[in-house]
Amino acid sequence: MGYSKDRDRRSATLLNSILSECPFDKMERMIRGKPVFVIGAGPSISYSIPYLKRHKDIVKICADSALVPLMQGGIIPQIVVTDLDGDLQVMKKLSKTKTIFVVHAHGDNMERLEFASNFRNCIGTTQTEDVGRVRNFGGFTDGDRCVFLASHFGAKKIFLFGMDFGQRIGKHSKTRRQDRKIKLKKLRHGKELLEWLAHKTSSELYTLSKPITGFKKIRYDAIDSKLVV
């Protein structure tokens, strides 16, 4: 993608200086050995809301662009993965809850990282080597980083919602027309990473979105039977 590794490291170092405590243990207790819903902002997210709302006790990890439709549907995710290019006011409002924010540092968002100080529960991530409390759990876009995170912390089963990785870009992603080609390239790369992860993870992988190699495609009416651990 042509990004600067040096700027990525500098960004990770800056985020590490902002964070005081990182609730890794809390994250692991939430995820290990349990089914997890991972939610993106693809076009199919609108179909997912009723099913996500029905399963209140399942841990939900979402990309920040999915926050608005989720909260409009009365759903508060337990974990939000973000590089702080989403709706910051919505995130600030959510920071008053127990939600954990996983903030990603990269070379192009250094000027936004100070916003992470608003979050009561915050973990930092990077796409370089670990820097202090800032860790690299894998992944590239907010959406696939959600999946890598769930896998790293030992989710028993991972279900994808609104993770379409197709030629249509969800309206909640707020992608400008001139950035469409870059966005689609990022989505292709994110899908490739998930297909790679499918061969490495011990988590059972399912998708209710478009097919992804290594993820079992299931219907919404099959969710309940698959949730049995």
Secondary structure, DSSP 8 states (H G I E B T S, - for coil): ----HHHHHHHHHHHHHH-----HHHHHHHHTTSEEEEE--STTHHHHHHHHHH-TTSEEEEEGGGHHHHHHTT---SEEEE-S-S-HHHHHHHTTSS-EEEEEE-TT-GGGGGGGGG-SSEEEEESSS-BTTBB----SSHHHHHHHHHHHTT-SEEEEES---SSS--GGG---GGGHHHHHHHHHHHHHHHHHHTTT--SEEEESSS--TTSEE--GGGHHHHT--
